[in-house]
Amino acid sequence: MFTGQLFITPHAVRQFQTRIAPWMTYEQALGAVIRELRGVNELRPTENGKAYYARTKGEWEFRAVIRDGEIQPAVITILRSGKGKKRRSQTKDGSMDGL
């Protein structure tokens, strides 16, 4: 929907790596976030009204927090969403994530 119109902050990419896919490189995580956000059709306001949630439902399930910026909206962080399809995969050290 609006992927090309969003700035994805480095913090959001690192949060995707930490919370969703710790085995991914920064570039792989950025690509996954971009691909997933293409399928988002709805934004919901946060409780405080200062940002919006975009819930993805593709290969990776997460919520992106989007805030209006001076130049363009930005994805400021990534939150887990439900159980996630791939969350129990191995991390870099071989341990099982999410167990």
Beta strands, then each sheet from edge to edge (+ up, - down):
strand 1: 7-8
strand 2: 43-45
strand 3: 52-55
strand 4: 62-67
strand 5: 74-80
sheet 1: 1+ 5+ 4- 3+ 2-
end
